[in-house]
Amino acid sequence: MTLCGEFQRNLLDNLKSLTLYFSSDEFKYEILKQVPNIEKLVVCDGSFKKMFCCESPNKVDYSGLLLQLKVLHLKSLEDLVSIGLENTWTFVKILETFEVISCFSLKNLVSCRVSFSNLICLKVENCDSLSYLFTSSTARSLTQLKRMEIKKCESIEEIMSKEEGEESDEDEIIFPQLNCLNLNSLKSLWGFYKGSLRFPSLEKLSVEYCDKMVTLCAGNVETGKLSQVAINHDEVIPLETDLNFTLRKIFLIKVCV
């Protein structure tokens, strides 16, 4: 009805939240023109491979869409390969909550450098084609991120991947606001990052069923407020020396068992 123009003009201008269930293999951009002020968008069950592209199939200019969007949830989009958040007209810089669940074909969250300067909460679950989440340059934009939860992604080997040309283990990424990090059932994960990490606000860390991870990163890791690590079956291990040392000890205990 929306696409056919059966609603009067501007009727949906005050709509703040929208959930879309798609049965087609094409993401319908036209709907977004009818809801210029939504703050939350949930997209479920489509069979399309791409979402936000540079332009629509009809060559219509969709710049300026979703300028108020703060929450984006993508769920059960099993054929989705590319979200398209790297395209210039999208809303990434104002996004506060980003959840991607059961998008099994998704290769990456973003394919190049993108700034998530207002992102507060990130959740990724059951996305089995991802090998990493962000490049290091994108990770450095996550200055407001407070909560990160990554679960049941079979192919993820690292959370943050270095850019080409970054070789040193001393390359450091700081997450100044992150206070809760949950890594759960990531069977291919060897670590968070190949460089160094600093988490000055981290208070809650859960590492469950990440059996290949010996340390969180290859370089140094600083966690000034962290006192313990939750591991399998809600077991809590006190932090010793530093986080890498503690995780290495946990790994050796599991190997011996």
Secondary structure as UniProt FT lines:
FT   TURN            2..5
FT   TURN            9..14
FT   STRAND          17..21
FT   HELIX           30..33
FT   TURN            36..37
FT   STRAND          40..44
FT   TURN            57..58
FT   TURN            63..68
FT   STRAND          71..75
FT   TURN            78..79
FT   TURN            85..86
FT   TURN            88..89
FT   HELIX           92..94
FT   STRAND          97..101
FT   TURN            104..105
FT   TURN            117..118
FT   STRAND          121..125
FT   TURN            128..129
FT   STRAND          134..135
FT   HELIX           136..139
FT   TURN            140..141
FT   TURN            143..144
FT   STRAND          147..151
FT   TURN            154..155
FT   STRAND          160..161
FT   TURN            164..165
FT   TURN            169..170
FT   STRAND          172..174
FT   STRAND          180..184
FT   TURN            187..188
FT   STRAND          196..198
FT   TURN            200..201
FT   STRAND          204..208
FT   TURN            211..212
FT   STRAND          221..222
FT   TURN            224..225
FT   STRAND          228..231
FT   HELIX           232..234
FT   STRAND          235..238
FT   HELIX           243..256
//
